[in-house]
């Protein structure tokens, strides 16, 4: 019999994604073919699969935990906010269009067949599906036509574990209040409660746990401690984005744009000895770093205006003039150029002059580029004898996700890339130019370029050497590091949860609930 289990939370960032990842690794360790699933994800951290489909990073992380390849079926609907009231809607890995929130709320029920098709297809291939909810199932203003919390649980007859975040306080009220706001059928589906992110002695919780069980008539499945696993975050609530103080060694500052996307690009740099990576949302926190990174953005024009208005652009121009390396990725690369044009109104329409640090111009287009690539940093006279010249020959792999087409004079390319399709590269003659470099400023469209290959080691070595710091302890094996973190996460969650109870939950049939 195919089995499933669903993790819901009392709020956003209650830890659903990591609990799902832990269960994916635990079930895999126990010999079950396991896959993650989230019917609808809202996030600006996304990923391109080998077949060119886009999906949320949380399900990529969970797929890695299950030791399987990420597949867009694991996240059939991805919402990428373009403003406070609208999102780009991606269905089964490809853009459906932009929608205001109110329009999407009315439309989303039409996507149920796509959701169920993706789920049933995974169910045919795997023994256990670990399903993640979104936000809270008690958001009573959104419960009508729900497709991601209890609505999803009902569609696939899934038992639910409800997790509360004790680190933010009021966890008993969180859990009791959530259960109280559920309808009877929904409450019956909740088979266990989880206290997450606990720091301290579990003994002091016992009276509260007993009272909670008495009030809700639902057993507590476990108390999960605060786990110091260093894995990808899903969205802008990530604690790492609040890291603003420079540490010892090389100081890399990432601009915290209002619509920052794919900040998971920089997680591998955080793990390198001697490298301190932080996020700067204003001129004061930007300070005097050893390197500046302008990251991706879901609204490049709006975020460039934001930098212009709060002084960040002027500060970056001053740093670049002082020979501080500046790297732009995707939207950040577009901002560093001479101009951005939006003839079809993909973002705001019209045109905007760029920061003028790179000799390139960008035109937004309706068709979205979604592809995996492998690449190599080129030897370019435009790099002079600066940091990026030292990276010549460094290899990397990653993926492109962008709506714009950027052109330059053809002589200042940062790298050459080839498309990867289902794990295979194009022919040798199919190399294409990517990005641009001009002195100590460079830009690229490639996300994830620090995860493997020699680029990360060579970049960090060059930055450390410039500061006179020994770079002997640097490592390239980020994949091995992540594996160790998944095992750590799984070990801690296995100890904390009653796994026998959880396996019994999954054996229940609908009539037993």
C-alpha positions, 0 to 999 in steps of 0.5 A, spaced: 500 500 500 502 506 498 503 511 504 503 518 505 504 523 511 503 531 511 506 536 515 503 542 517 505 548 521 501 553 526 505 559 522 510 560 516 517 558 518 515 553 523 520 548 521 515 544 516 520 544 510 526 541 515 521 536 518 519 534 511 526 533 509 528 529 515 522 525 514 525 524 507 532 522 509 529 517 515 524 513 510 530 513 505 534 510 511 529 505 513 529 502 505 523 506 502 523 509 496 521 516 498 519 523 495 517 530 497 511 534 495 508 541 496 502 542 491 503 550 492 509 553 494 510 561 494 518 563 494 523 566 490 528 561 491 527 556 485 531 551 481 531 548 474 531 541 473 535 537 468 529 537 463 528 545 464 522 545 469 522 550 475 521 548 482 521 551 489 528 550 493 525 547 499 522 541 495 529 540 491 532 540 498 527 535 500 529 531 494 536 531 496 534 528 503 531 523 499 537 521 495 533 522 488 533 527 483 529 534 484 522 533 479 517 539 478 512 534 479 514 535 487 512 542 486 506 543 481 505 550 483 510 555 484 508 562 486 514 567 485 511 574 488 513 580 483 509 585 488 505 585 494 499 583 491 501 579 485 505 573 483 508 570 477 504 563 477 508 557 474 505 550 473 508 544 472 515 548 471 513 553 466 510 560 466 502 560 466 502 568 467 502 573 472 496 574 476 494 579 482 492 575 488 485 576 488 485 573 481 489 567 483 485 566 489 479 565 484 483 561 479 487 556 483 481 551 484 482 550 476 489 547 478 487 541 482 487 536 476 494 538 475 496 537 482 493 531 482 496 528 476 503 530 479 501 527 485 498 520 482 504 520 478 509 520 484 505 515 487 506 510 482 513 511 483 515 511 490 513 508 497 512 514 501 510 521 499 512 526 504 507 532 503 508 539 506 503 544 507 504 552 507 503 557 512 497 555 517 491 550 516 487 555 520 488 561 516 480 562 515 480 567 510 483 562 505 480 556 507 475 556 501 478 552 495 484 550 499 489 546 495 495 546 500 493 544 507 487 540 509 484 541 502 490 537 500 490 532 505 483 530 504 484 530 496 490 524 498 487 522 504 493 524 508 494 523 516 497 530 518 502 532 523 502 539 526 508 543 528 508 549 532 515 553 533 516 554 540 522 559 539 517 564 537 513 563 544 506 561 545 507 554 542 501 551 546 497 557 544 499 556 537 497 549 537 491 549 541 488 555 537 490 552 530 486 545 532 480 549 535 479 553 528 479 547 524 473 543 522 471 537 526 473 533 519 480 536 519 481 535 527 480 528 526 485 528 520 491 531 525 494 525 528 500 528 532 502 534 535 510 537 534 513 542 538 519 544 534 525 548 535 526 547 543 532 549 547 532 546 554 530 541 558 524 537 555 522 535 563 520 542 564 515 541 558 511 535 560 506 538 564 504 543 558 504 537 553 499 533 558 495 539 558 495 540 551 494 533 549 488 533 554 485 539 551 486 537 543 485 530 544 491 529 540 497 526 542 504 529 542 508 526 537 515 529 539 519 535 541 524 537 536 530 540 539 533 546 535 538 543 530 544 546 527 543 543 520 546 548 515 541 547 509 537 551 504 532 556 506 525 557 503 524 564 503 525 571 506 524 569 513 530 565 513 534 567 519 541 568 515 538 574 512 538 577 518 546 576 519 548 583 518 555 584 522 562 582 518 565 576 521 573 575 521 577 574 515 574 576 508 567 580 509 563 578 503 556 583 503 550 581 499 545 586 497 539 584 501 534 587 495 526 587 497 525 582 491 531 578 493 531 571 489 535 565 490 539 567 495 541 560 496 546 561 491 551 564 496 550 558 502 556 554 499 561 561 500 558 561 508 562 554 509 568 556 507 574 557 512 575 564 513 569 567 509 564 571 512 558 572 508 552 577 510 546 581 508 546 588 507 539 592 506 542 599 507 548 603 506 550 603 514 550 595 514 554 595 507 560 598 510 567 597 507 566 589 505 572 585 501 567 584 496 560 586 494 554 581 491 548 584 487 544 578 487 538 576 483 531 579 483 524 578 481 523 585 480 529 588 477 527 595 475 524 596 482 530 593 486 534 598 482 530 604 484 530 602 491 538 602 491 538 608 487 533 612 492 536 609 499 544 610 497 546 603 496 547 604 488 552 610 490 555 606 495 557 600 491 559 605 485 564 608 490 566 601 492 567 599 485 571 605 484 576 603 490 577 597 486 573 592 491 570 586 487 563 587 485 559 581 482 552 581 479 548 575 478 542 574 474 538 581 476 544 583 479 548 582 473 542 586 469 543 592 474 550 593 473 549 594 466 548 600 462 540 600 461 534 596 462 528 596 457 521 593 458 518 594 452 512 589 453 511 591 461 514 584 463 515 588 470 514 596 470 514 597 462 519 603 460 526 603 460 531 605 466 539 607 466 543 601 469 549 602 474 554 603 468 559 598 471 558 593 465 558 595 458 551 591 457 544 592 455 538 588 457 531 588 454 526 584 457 522 579 453 516 574 454 519 568 454 523 565 460 530 562 460 530 556 464 536 551 463 541 548 466 548 549 464 556 548 465 561 553 464 568 555 465 571 562 467 574 566 461 581 569 460 579 576 459 583 582 458 577 586 460 579 583 467 585 586 468 589 584 473 584 584 478 580 578 482 576 576 476 582 575 472 585 570 477 579 565 476 581 564 469 579 556 467 575 555 473 569 551 472 562 551 475 555 548 473 548 551 475 542 554 472 539 560 468 532 563 470 531 570 467 526 573 462 531 578 459 536 578 454 543 581 455 548 584 450 554 587 450 560 588 445 562 581 445 569 582 447 568 582 455 564 575 456 565 573 463 565 565 462 563 560 456 557 556 458 553 550 455 546 547 456 545 541 460 539 536 458 538 530 462 545 530 465 548 531 458 552 537 455 551 540 448 557 539 443 563 542 444 562 547 438 555 549 442 559 554 447 556 560 448 558 567 451 555 569 458 556 575 462 561 580 462 567 583 466 570 590 466 576 590 471 573 588 478 566 588 476 563 582 473 556 579 472 553 572 470 546 569 469 548 563 472 545 561 479 548 556 483 555 557 480 558 556 487 555 549 489 561 545 485 567 545 480 573 549 482 570 556 482 568 557 489 575 554 491 579 559 487 574 565 488 575 564 496 583 563 495 584 569 491 580 573 496 583 570 502 590 571 499 589 579 498 588 579 505 594 575 507 590 569 510 592 562 508 587 558 504 589 551 505 583 549 509 578 550 503 574 545 500 570 544 494 566 538 496 559 542 498 555 536 496 558 532 501 557 537 506 550 537 505 550 530 505 552 530 512 547 535 514 541 531 512 544 525 516 545 530 522 538 533 521 535 526 520 538 523 526 536 528 531 529 528 528 529 520 529 531 521 536 525 526 538 519 523 534 516 517 536 517 514 529 513 507 531 507 512 532 508 515 525 509 509 521 502 507 525 499 513 522 501 512 515 497 505 515 491 508 517 485 508 512 480 513 511 475 509 514 479 509 521 480 516 521 
